[in-house]
């Protein structure tokens, strides 16, 4: 069996809406399966100095309330990030330290953070899998489907499960 990590990306209050709310119970059930050796979360942090704010005029995740993860993180590791990708130097070190050989992605947004993280993991020779039924885009179902289509092409159809 692989030494696997379930990486739950940006399940934060700011991103929960009619498109994403069903993910909360689905991911909670996924956690309960105990199918992964490790489970970790990411948390997007935005501020006035970021390009998200300065270039895109994006004002989400600026305060603790909107940054809150809506799933009980228990004693799981949380990686803060200020970028689309979750593959920060801290996560790279964690993957090496825990000898992780497979990373399973779920969460929000398929068309942004999931896509960028999957591509970065792939580029860095990690075995990455995207759990398509446990991801969603808060902007639209169409954006989710488009990202899944691109991911099948870019990291391999067998890596989208």
C-alpha positions in Angstrom: 0.0 0.0 0.0 1.1 3.5 -0.7 2.1 5.9 2.1 -0.7 8.2 1.2 -1.8 11.7 2.1 -5.3 13.1 1.7 -4.8 16.8 1.2 -8.0 18.7 1.7 -7.7 22.1 0.0 -9.3 25.3 1.1 -12.5 24.1 2.7 -13.0 27.5 4.1 -16.2 29.4 5.0 -15.5 32.0 2.3 -15.7 29.4 -0.4 -18.9 27.6 0.8 -22.0 28.3 -1.3 -24.7 26.4 -3.2 -22.0 24.8 -5.4 -19.7 23.6 -2.7 -21.8 23.0 0.5 -22.3 19.3 -0.3 -18.6 18.8 -0.1 -18.6 19.2 3.7 -20.5 16.0 4.4 -18.8 14.1 1.5 -15.3 15.0 2.7 -16.3 14.2 6.3 -17.3 10.7 5.2 -14.1 10.4 3.2 -12.1 11.2 6.3 -14.0 8.5 8.3 -13.0 5.8 5.8 -9.4 5.9 7.2 -8.2 5.0 3.7 -5.2 7.4 4.0 -2.0 7.2 6.1 -2.1 11.0 6.7 -4.7 13.7 6.4 -3.9 17.4 6.1 -5.6 20.7 5.3 -4.7 23.8 3.5 -5.9 27.3 4.4 -5.7 30.2 2.0 -4.7 33.5 3.5 -5.4 36.8 1.6 -4.3 40.3 2.5 -3.9 43.8 1.0 -0.4 42.9 -0.3 -1.4 40.0 -2.4 -2.0 40.0 -6.2 -5.4 38.4 -5.4 -6.3 41.7 -3.7 -4.2 44.2 -5.8 -4.7 42.7 -9.3 -7.9 40.7 -9.0 -9.6 42.9 -6.4 -10.4 39.7 -4.5 -11.3 40.5 -0.9 -12.2 37.0 0.3 -10.3 35.2 3.1 -9.1 38.6 4.5 -10.2 37.8 8.1 -10.2 34.8 10.4 -13.9 34.2 10.2 -13.9 33.8 6.4 -10.6 31.8 6.6 -12.1 29.3 9.0 -12.0 25.7 7.8 -15.6 24.3 7.9 -14.5 20.7 8.6 -13.2 19.6 12.0 -9.4 19.6 11.5 -8.9 17.6 14.8 -5.2 17.2 15.2 -4.5 17.2 11.5 -1.7 19.3 10.0 -2.9 22.6 8.5 -0.7 24.3 5.8 -1.3 28.0 5.4 -0.8 29.3 1.9 -0.9 32.6 0.1 -0.9 31.2 -3.5 -3.0 29.0 -5.7 -0.7 26.1 -5.2 -0.6 24.1 -2.0 2.8 22.8 -2.8 4.7 25.2 -0.5 8.1 24.5 0.8 6.5 23.5 4.1 4.4 20.9 2.3 7.4 19.6 0.4 9.2 19.1 3.6 6.3 17.3 5.2 6.0 14.9 2.2 9.6 14.1 2.4 9.6 13.7 6.2 6.6 11.4 6.1 7.9 9.6 3.0 4.6 10.2 1.2 4.4 8.5 -2.2 0.8 9.3 -3.1 -1.1 12.6 -2.7 -4.9 12.5 -3.0 -6.5 16.0 -3.6 -10.0 17.1 -2.7 -11.7 20.4 -1.8 -12.1 23.8 -3.4 -11.5 25.2 -6.2 -11.1 22.5 -8.9 -10.4 25.2 -11.5 -7.8 27.1 -9.4 -6.1 25.7 -6.3 -6.8 22.0 -7.1 -5.6 22.4 -10.7 -2.4 24.3 -9.8 -1.6 22.0 -6.9 -2.1 18.8 -9.0 0.1 20.2 -11.8 2.8 21.3 -9.4 2.8 17.9 -7.7 3.0 16.2 -11.1 5.8 18.5 -12.2 7.7 17.5 -9.1 7.4 13.8 -9.7 4.8 13.1 -7.0 2.1 10.5 -7.6 -1.0 12.7 -7.5 -4.6 11.7 -7.7 -7.6 14.1 -7.9 -10.8 12.8 -6.3 -13.2 14.4 -8.8 -16.3 13.8 -6.8 -14.8 15.4 -3.7 -13.8 18.7 -5.5 -15.8 21.6 -6.7 -15.5 25.1 -8.0 -17.4 27.7 -6.0 -17.9 29.7 -9.1 -19.7 27.1 -11.2 -20.2 23.4 -12.0 -19.0 24.2 -15.5 -15.6 25.4 -14.2 -15.3 22.2 -12.2 -16.0 20.1 -15.2 -13.6 22.1 -17.4 -10.8 21.7 -14.9 -11.4 17.9 -14.6 -11.2 17.7 -18.4 -7.9 19.6 -18.4 -6.5 17.5 -15.5 -7.2 14.3 -17.4 -5.1 15.6 -20.3 -2.4 17.2 -18.2 -1.7 14.6 -15.4 -3.3 11.5 -17.0 -6.8 10.1 -17.0 -5.9 7.4 -14.6 -5.0 10.0 -12.0 -8.5 11.4 -11.9 -10.6 9.1 -9.7 
